[in-house]
């Protein structure tokens, strides 16, 4: 379990809103919008990346680096 997993997240059930994408937009733009939603969701799940109120022990450089690596690994599989 990662050090930052003890904290509450904004919304653990965030999912990409792929049902409300405009069908008149290009496939590339639609894919980018889905990617963007997923990226935002993944970052929100890791409060050490955005919450400056966390104790410094919970948002140190190693923890932040690990969190970004997790986000990166998830994004690669899209």
C-alpha positions in Angstrom: 0.0 0.0 0.0 1.4 3.4 -1.0 2.0 6.0 1.8 -0.6 8.3 0.4 -3.4 5.8 0.2 -4.5 6.5 3.8 -6.0 9.9 2.7 -9.5 10.5 1.4 -9.7 11.2 -2.3 -12.0 13.6 -4.0 -14.1 10.8 -5.6 -12.9 7.3 -5.8 -15.6 6.4 -8.3 -14.7 8.9 -11.0 -15.0 7.5 -14.5 -14.4 9.0 -17.9 -17.6 10.6 -19.2 -17.5 8.8 -22.6 -21.3 8.8 -23.0 -21.6 12.6 -23.5 -18.9 13.1 -26.1 -20.2 15.0 -29.1 -20.5 12.6 -32.1 -19.7 15.5 -34.5 -16.1 15.8 -33.2 -13.2 14.0 -34.8 -12.1 10.7 -33.4 -8.8 12.2 -32.4 -10.5 14.9 -30.4 -12.8 12.4 -28.8 -9.9 10.2 -27.9 -8.1 13.2 -26.4 -11.1 14.1 -24.3 -11.4 10.6 -22.9 -7.6 10.5 -22.2 -7.8 13.9 -20.5 -10.7 12.7 -18.2 -8.8 9.5 -17.3 -5.6 11.5 -16.6 -7.4 13.9 -14.3 -9.1 11.0 -12.5 -5.8 9.2 -12.0 -4.1 12.4 -10.6 -7.1 13.0 -8.3 -6.7 9.6 -6.8 -3.2 10.5 -5.7 -3.6 13.4 -3.4 0.1 13.8 -2.9 0.2 15.2 -6.4 -2.2 18.1 -5.8 -3.0 18.5 -2.1 -0.5 20.9 -0.5 -2.2 20.5 2.9 -0.8 17.0 3.3 2.0 16.5 5.8 5.3 16.8 4.1 6.0 13.1 4.9 3.0 12.2 2.7 4.1 14.3 -0.3 7.9 14.0 -0.3 9.8 13.7 -3.6 10.0 9.9 -3.5 6.2 9.6 -2.9 5.4 12.1 -5.6 7.7 10.3 -8.1 6.1 6.9 -7.3 2.7 8.4 -7.8 3.6 9.9 -11.2 5.1 6.5 -12.2 1.8 4.8 -11.2 -0.1 7.4 -13.3 2.3 6.8 -16.2 1.9 3.0 -16.0 -1.9 3.3 -16.1 -1.9 5.7 -19.0 0.4 3.5 -21.1 -2.2 0.8 -21.0 -4.9 3.0 -22.5 
